[in-house]
Amino acid sequence: MSGINGDKSRFHRKRKQKIEQRRRTRELVKSLSEQRKSPAAPSGSTAGARIA
């Protein structure tokens, strides 16, 4: 690498990777929080249907 540019290429590559990782993490947390907010189907109703 040149003395003028130094680690510019590596720095920007790592920077982009960190930004993308944060974006994916935020999407994952958002989707998980939405799943928790949505009401789950009651487990008792499906179990009773199987027994009968």
PDB file of N, CA, C and O in Angstrom, chain B, residues numbered from 101:
ATOM      1  N   MET B 101       0.844  -1.181   0.000  1.00  0.00           N
ATOM      2  CA  MET B 101       0.000   0.000   0.000  1.00  0.00           C
ATOM      3  C   MET B 101       0.882   1.233   0.000  1.00  0.00           C
ATOM      4  O   MET B 101       2.015   1.211   0.481  1.00  0.00           O
ATOM      5  N   SER B 102       0.355   2.281  -0.534  1.00  0.00           N
ATOM      6  CA  SER B 102       1.127   3.515  -0.579  1.00  0.00           C
ATOM      7  C   SER B 102       1.107   4.198   0.781  1.00  0.00           C
ATOM      8  O   SER B 102       0.187   4.012   1.577  1.00  0.00           O
ATOM      9  N   GLY B 103       2.120   4.976   1.022  1.00  0.00           N
ATOM     10  CA  GLY B 103       2.189   5.707   2.280  1.00  0.00           C
ATOM     11  C   GLY B 103       1.132   6.787   2.380  1.00  0.00           C
ATOM     12  O   GLY B 103       0.707   7.149   3.478  1.00  0.00           O
ATOM     13  N   ILE B 104       0.705   7.303   1.236  1.00  0.00           N
ATOM     14  CA  ILE B 104      -0.287   8.383   1.246  1.00  0.00           C
ATOM     15  C   ILE B 104      -1.668   7.835   1.607  1.00  0.00           C
ATOM     16  O   ILE B 104      -2.365   8.393   2.454  1.00  0.00           O
ATOM     17  N   ASN B 105      -2.052   6.739   0.957  1.00  0.00           N
ATOM     18  CA  ASN B 105      -3.396   6.208   1.175  1.00  0.00           C
ATOM     19  C   ASN B 105      -3.489   5.296   2.392  1.00  0.00           C
ATOM     20  O   ASN B 105      -4.562   5.162   2.980  1.00  0.00           O
ATOM     21  N   GLY B 106      -2.401   4.678   2.771  1.00  0.00           N
ATOM     22  CA  GLY B 106      -2.405   3.848   3.969  1.00  0.00           C
ATOM     23  C   GLY B 106      -3.418   2.723   3.896  1.00  0.00           C
ATOM     24  O   GLY B 106      -3.491   2.007   2.897  1.00  0.00           O
ATOM     25  N   ASP B 107      -4.201   2.567   4.954  1.00  0.00           N
ATOM     26  CA  ASP B 107      -5.180   1.484   5.053  1.00  0.00           C
ATOM     27  C   ASP B 107      -6.565   1.916   4.585  1.00  0.00           C
ATOM     28  O   ASP B 107      -7.569   1.354   5.023  1.00  0.00           O
ATOM     29  N   LYS B 108      -6.630   2.897   3.710  1.00  0.00           N
ATOM     30  CA  LYS B 108      -7.931   3.436   3.302  1.00  0.00           C
ATOM     31  C   LYS B 108      -8.848   2.353   2.741  1.00  0.00           C
ATOM     32  O   LYS B 108     -10.032   2.297   3.072  1.00  0.00           O
ATOM     33  N   SER B 109      -8.292   1.497   1.892  1.00  0.00           N
ATOM     34  CA  SER B 109      -9.107   0.452   1.271  1.00  0.00           C
ATOM     35  C   SER B 109      -9.642  -0.516   2.320  1.00  0.00           C
ATOM     36  O   SER B 109     -10.829  -0.845   2.317  1.00  0.00           O
ATOM     37  N   ARG B 110      -8.778  -0.968   3.207  1.00  0.00           N
ATOM     38  CA  ARG B 110      -9.199  -1.896   4.256  1.00  0.00           C
ATOM     39  C   ARG B 110     -10.176  -1.220   5.209  1.00  0.00           C
ATOM     40  O   ARG B 110     -11.168  -1.821   5.623  1.00  0.00           O
ATOM     41  N   PHE B 111      -9.894   0.021   5.550  1.00  0.00           N
ATOM     42  CA  PHE B 111     -10.757   0.747   6.470  1.00  0.00           C
ATOM     43  C   PHE B 111     -12.175   0.843   5.925  1.00  0.00           C
ATOM     44  O   PHE B 111     -13.137   0.586   6.648  1.00  0.00           O
ATOM     45  N   HIS B 112     -12.312   1.210   4.651  1.00  0.00           N
ATOM     46  CA  HIS B 112     -13.645   1.362   4.079  1.00  0.00           C
ATOM     47  C   HIS B 112     -14.351   0.016   3.937  1.00  0.00           C
ATOM     48  O   HIS B 112     -15.568  -0.066   4.101  1.00  0.00           O
ATOM     49  N   ARG B 113     -13.597  -1.034   3.635  1.00  0.00           N
ATOM     50  CA  ARG B 113     -14.202  -2.367   3.539  1.00  0.00           C
ATOM     51  C   ARG B 113     -14.736  -2.803   4.900  1.00  0.00           C
ATOM     52  O   ARG B 113     -15.866  -3.280   5.004  1.00  0.00           O
ATOM     53  N   LYS B 114     -13.927  -2.641   5.937  1.00  0.00           N
ATOM     54  CA  LYS B 114     -14.359  -3.000   7.295  1.00  0.00           C
ATOM     55  C   LYS B 114     -15.524  -2.122   7.743  1.00  0.00           C
ATOM     56  O   LYS B 114     -16.456  -2.595   8.394  1.00  0.00           O
ATOM     57  N   ARG B 115     -15.462  -0.835   7.386  1.00  0.00           N
ATOM     58  CA  ARG B 115     -16.527   0.092   7.748  1.00  0.00           C
ATOM     59  C   ARG B 115     -17.852  -0.344   7.133  1.00  0.00           C
ATOM     60  O   ARG B 115     -18.879  -0.363   7.811  1.00  0.00           O
ATOM     61  N   LYS B 116     -17.827  -0.691   5.862  1.00  0.00           N
ATOM     62  CA  LYS B 116     -19.044  -1.144   5.191  1.00  0.00           C
ATOM     63  C   LYS B 116     -19.558  -2.435   5.816  1.00  0.00           C
ATOM     64  O   LYS B 116     -20.767  -2.616   5.963  1.00  0.00           O
ATOM     65  N   GLN B 117     -18.647  -3.332   6.185  1.00  0.00           N
ATOM     66  CA  GLN B 117     -19.052  -4.584   6.820  1.00  0.00           C
ATOM     67  C   GLN B 117     -19.726  -4.314   8.163  1.00  0.00           C
ATOM     68  O   GLN B 117     -20.737  -4.937   8.487  1.00  0.00           O
ATOM     69  N   LYS B 118     -19.170  -3.390   8.941  1.00  0.00           N
ATOM     70  CA  LYS B 118     -19.762  -3.067  10.238  1.00  0.00           C
ATOM     71  C   LYS B 118     -21.146  -2.446  10.081  1.00  0.00           C
ATOM     72  O   LYS B 118     -22.073  -2.773  10.823  1.00  0.00           O
ATOM     73  N   ILE B 119     -21.275  -1.548   9.110  1.00  0.00           N
ATOM     74  CA  ILE B 119     -22.567  -0.906   8.871  1.00  0.00           C
ATOM     75  C   ILE B 119     -23.607  -1.942   8.466  1.00  0.00           C
ATOM     76  O   ILE B 119     -24.734  -1.920   8.961  1.00  0.00           O
ATOM     77  N   GLU B 120     -23.235  -2.848   7.568  1.00  0.00           N
ATOM     78  CA  GLU B 120     -24.159  -3.896   7.109  1.00  0.00           C
ATOM     79  C   GLU B 120     -24.532  -4.835   8.260  1.00  0.00           C
ATOM     80  O   GLU B 120     -25.687  -5.244   8.376  1.00  0.00           O
ATOM     81  N   GLN B 121     -23.562  -5.174   9.105  1.00  0.00           N
ATOM     82  CA  GLN B 121     -23.831  -6.046  10.255  1.00  0.00           C
ATOM     83  C   GLN B 121     -24.820  -5.382  11.206  1.00  0.00           C
ATOM     84  O   GLN B 121     -25.731  -6.039  11.710  1.00  0.00           O
ATOM     85  N   ARG B 122     -24.645  -4.078  11.456  1.00  0.00           N
ATOM     86  CA  ARG B 122     -25.580  -3.363  12.321  1.00  0.00           C
ATOM     87  C   ARG B 122     -26.977  -3.349  11.723  1.00  0.00           C
ATOM     88  O   ARG B 122     -27.966  -3.507  12.438  1.00  0.00           O
ATOM     89  N   ARG B 123     -27.057  -3.157  10.399  1.00  0.00           N
ATOM     90  CA  ARG B 123     -28.357  -3.131   9.722  1.00  0.00           C
ATOM     91  C   ARG B 123     -29.064  -4.478   9.869  1.00  0.00           C
ATOM     92  O   ARG B 123     -30.258  -4.530  10.162  1.00  0.00           O
ATOM     93  N   ARG B 124     -28.316  -5.572   9.664  1.00  0.00           N
ATOM     94  CA  ARG B 124     -28.908  -6.906   9.790  1.00  0.00           C
ATOM     95  C   ARG B 124     -29.347  -7.186  11.222  1.00  0.00           C
ATOM     96  O   ARG B 124     -30.394  -7.791  11.449  1.00  0.00           O
ATOM     97  N   THR B 125     -28.538  -6.742  12.190  1.00  0.00           N
ATOM     98  CA  THR B 125     -28.877  -6.953  13.593  1.00  0.00           C
ATOM     99  C   THR B 125     -30.149  -6.198  13.952  1.00  0.00           C
ATOM    100  O   THR B 125     -31.017  -6.733  14.643  1.00  0.00           O
ATOM    101  N   ARG B 126     -30.263  -4.956  13.485  1.00  0.00           N
ATOM    102  CA  ARG B 126     -31.466  -4.171  13.767  1.00  0.00           C
ATOM    103  C   ARG B 126     -32.700  -4.814  13.159  1.00  0.00           C
ATOM    104  O   ARG B 126     -33.756  -4.846  13.791  1.00  0.00           O
ATOM    105  N   GLU B 127     -32.579  -5.331  11.933  1.00  0.00           N
ATOM    106  CA  GLU B 127     -33.710  -6.003  11.292  1.00  0.00           C
ATOM    107  C   GLU B 127     -34.126  -7.244  12.079  1.00  0.00           C
ATOM    108  O   GLU B 127     -35.315  -7.513  12.245  1.00  0.00           O
ATOM    109  N   LEU B 128     -33.140  -7.996  12.560  1.00  0.00           N
ATOM    110  CA  LEU B 128     -33.427  -9.198  13.333  1.00  0.00           C
ATOM    111  C   LEU B 128     -34.152  -8.849  14.628  1.00  0.00           C
ATOM    112  O   LEU B 128     -35.149  -9.483  14.975  1.00  0.00           O
ATOM    113  N   VAL B 129     -33.652  -7.845  15.341  1.00  0.00           N
ATOM    114  CA  VAL B 129     -34.279  -7.435  16.596  1.00  0.00           C
ATOM    115  C   VAL B 129     -35.692  -6.933  16.338  1.00  0.00           C
ATOM    116  O   VAL B 129     -36.611  -7.228  17.103  1.00  0.00           O
ATOM    117  N   LYS B 130     -35.866  -6.177  15.263  1.00  0.00           N
ATOM    118  CA  LYS B 130     -37.191  -5.658  14.927  1.00  0.00           C
ATOM    119  C   LYS B 130     -38.164  -6.792  14.625  1.00  0.00           C
ATOM    120  O   LYS B 130     -39.302  -6.772  15.092  1.00  0.00           O
ATOM    121  N   SER B 131     -37.728  -7.776  13.851  1.00  0.00           N
ATOM    122  CA  SER B 131     -38.616  -8.887  13.506  1.00  0.00           C
ATOM    123  C   SER B 131     -38.952  -9.726  14.737  1.00  0.00           C
ATOM    124  O   SER B 131     -40.081 -10.198  14.876  1.00  0.00           O
ATOM    125  N   LEU B 132     -37.990  -9.911  15.621  1.00  0.00           N
ATOM    126  CA  LEU B 132     -38.259 -10.677  16.839  1.00  0.00           C
ATOM    127  C   LEU B 132     -39.230  -9.939  17.752  1.00  0.00           C
ATOM    128  O   LEU B 132     -40.102 -10.559  18.360  1.00  0.00           O
ATOM    129  N   SER B 133     -39.086  -8.620  17.853  1.00  0.00           N
ATOM    130  CA  SER B 133     -40.000  -7.861  18.706  1.00  0.00           C
ATOM    131  C   SER B 133     -41.409  -7.872  18.124  1.00  0.00           C
ATOM    132  O   SER B 133     -42.384  -7.891  18.876  1.00  0.00           O
ATOM    133  N   GLU B 134     -41.532  -7.861  16.794  1.00  0.00           N
ATOM    134  CA  GLU B 134     -42.855  -7.929  16.169  1.00  0.00           C
ATOM    135  C   GLU B 134     -43.488  -9.299  16.401  1.00  0.00           C
ATOM    136  O   GLU B 134     -44.702  -9.393  16.581  1.00  0.00           O
ATOM    137  N   GLN B 135     -42.691 -10.352  16.397  1.00  0.00           N
ATOM    138  CA  GLN B 135     -43.217 -11.691  16.654  1.00  0.00           C
ATOM    139  C   GLN B 135     -43.749 -11.796  18.076  1.00  0.00           C
ATOM    140  O   GLN B 135     -44.772 -12.437  18.311  1.00  0.00           O
ATOM    141  N   ARG B 136     -43.064 -11.174  19.017  1.00  0.00           N
ATOM    142  CA  ARG B 136     -43.514 -11.228  20.406  1.00  0.00           C
ATOM    143  C   ARG B 136     -44.802 -10.438  20.600  1.00  0.00           C
ATOM    144  O   ARG B 136     -45.653 -10.813  21.406  1.00  0.00           O
ATOM    145  N   LYS B 137     -44.943  -9.336  19.851  1.00  0.00           N
ATOM    146  CA  LYS B 137     -46.144  -8.512  19.986  1.00  0.00           C
ATOM    147  C   LYS B 137     -47.364  -9.212  19.409  1.00  0.00           C
ATOM    148  O   LYS B 137     -48.461  -9.081  19.951  1.00  0.00           O
ATOM    149  N   SER B 138     -47.190  -9.954  18.317  1.00  0.00           N
ATOM    150  CA  SER B 138     -48.336 -10.613  17.694  1.00  0.00           C
ATOM    151  C   SER B 138     -48.802 -11.761  18.582  1.00  0.00           C
ATOM    152  O   SER B 138     -47.982 -12.533  19.079  1.00  0.00           O
ATOM    153  N   PRO B 139     -50.103 -11.876  18.782  1.00  0.00           N
ATOM    154  CA  PRO B 139     -50.613 -12.927  19.675  1.00  0.00           C
ATOM    155  C   PRO B 139     -50.413 -14.309  19.059  1.00  0.00           C
ATOM    156  O   PRO B 139     -50.719 -14.534  17.888  1.00  0.00           O
ATOM    157  N   ALA B 140     -49.906 -15.206  19.850  1.00  0.00           N
ATOM    158  CA  ALA B 140     -49.699 -16.583  19.392  1.00  0.00           C
ATOM    159  C   ALA B 140     -51.005 -17.350  19.528  1.00  0.00           C
ATOM    160  O   ALA B 140     -51.850 -17.011  20.357  1.00  0.00           O
ATOM    161  N   ALA B 141     -51.166 -18.376  18.715  1.00  0.00           N
ATOM    162  CA  ALA B 141     -52.367 -19.206  18.786  1.00  0.00           C
ATOM    163  C   ALA B 141     -52.361 -19.965  20.110  1.00  0.00           C
ATOM    164  O   ALA B 141     -51.318 -20.475  20.519  1.00  0.00           O
ATOM    165  N   PRO B 142     -53.488 -20.046  20.775  1.00  0.00           N
ATOM    166  CA  PRO B 142     -53.532 -20.778  22.044  1.00  0.00           C
ATOM    167  C   PRO B 142     -53.202 -22.253  21.823  1.00  0.00           C
ATOM    168  O   PRO B 142     -53.767 -22.901  20.942  1.00  0.00           O
ATOM    169  N   SER B 143     -52.298 -22.764  22.619  1.00  0.00           N
ATOM    170  CA  SER B 143     -51.855 -24.147  22.425  1.00  0.00           C
ATOM    171  C   SER B 143     -52.923 -25.145  22.866  1.00  0.00           C
ATOM    172  O   SER B 143     -52.961 -26.264  22.355  1.00  0.00           O
ATOM    173  N   GLY B 144     -53.783 -24.769  23.796  1.00  0.00           N
ATOM    174  CA  GLY B 144     -54.816 -25.677  24.287  1.00  0.00           C
ATOM    175  C   GLY B 144     -55.845 -26.035  23.235  1.00  0.00           C
ATOM    176  O   GLY B 144     -56.344 -27.160  23.228  1.00  0.00           O
ATOM    177  N   SER B 145     -56.177 -25.112  22.347  1.00  0.00           N
ATOM    178  CA  SER B 145     -57.221 -25.383  21.356  1.00  0.00           C
ATOM    179  C   SER B 145     -56.764 -26.441  20.353  1.00  0.00           C
ATOM    180  O   SER B 145     -57.572 -27.273  19.942  1.00  0.00           O
ATOM    181  N   THR B 146     -55.508 -26.432  19.953  1.00  0.00           N
ATOM    182  CA  THR B 146     -55.038 -27.431  18.992  1.00  0.00           C
ATOM    183  C   THR B 146     -54.846 -28.778  19.665  1.00  0.00           C
ATOM    184  O   THR B 146     -55.055 -29.815  19.035  1.00  0.00           O
ATOM    185  N   ALA B 147     -54.451 -28.786  20.936  1.00  0.00           N
ATOM    186  CA  ALA B 147     -54.257 -30.047  21.639  1.00  0.00           C
ATOM    187  C   ALA B 147     -55.596 -30.749  21.848  1.00  0.00           C
ATOM    188  O   ALA B 147     -55.679 -31.972  21.736  1.00  0.00           O
ATOM    189  N   GLY B 148     -56.640 -29.986  22.150  1.00  0.00           N
ATOM    190  CA  GLY B 148     -57.959 -30.571  22.346  1.00  0.00           C
ATOM    191  C   GLY B 148     -58.509 -31.167  21.064  1.00  0.00           C
ATOM    192  O   GLY B 148     -59.192 -32.190  21.105  1.00  0.00           O
ATOM    193  N   ALA B 149     -58.228 -30.556  19.944  1.00  0.00           N
ATOM    194  CA  ALA B 149     -58.715 -31.056  18.662  1.00  0.00           C
ATOM    195  C   ALA B 149     -58.032 -32.375  18.311  1.00  0.00           C
ATOM    196  O   ALA B 149     -58.647 -33.243  17.691  1.00  0.00           O
ATOM    197  N   ARG B 150     -56.805 -32.529  18.690  1.00  0.00           N
ATOM    198  CA  ARG B 150     -56.083 -33.769  18.392  1.00  0.00           C
ATOM    199  C   ARG B 150     -56.615 -34.927  19.229  1.00  0.00           C
ATOM    200  O   ARG B 150     -56.699 -36.058  18.751  1.00  0.00           O
ATOM    201  N   ILE B 151     -56.969 -34.645  20.465  1.00  0.00           N
ATOM    202  CA  ILE B 151     -57.445 -35.693  21.358  1.00  0.00           C
ATOM    203  C   ILE B 151     -58.828 -36.166  20.923  1.00  0.00           C
ATOM    204  O   ILE B 151     -59.102 -37.366  20.939  1.00  0.00           O
ATOM    205  N   ALA B 152     -59.686 -35.257  20.541  1.00  0.00           N
ATOM    206  CA  ALA B 152     -61.061 -35.606  20.165  1.00  0.00           C
ATOM    207  C   ALA B 152     -61.106 -36.251  18.839  1.00  0.00           C
ATOM    208  O   ALA B 152     -62.183 -36.612  18.365  1.00  0.00           O
TER     209      ALA B 152
END
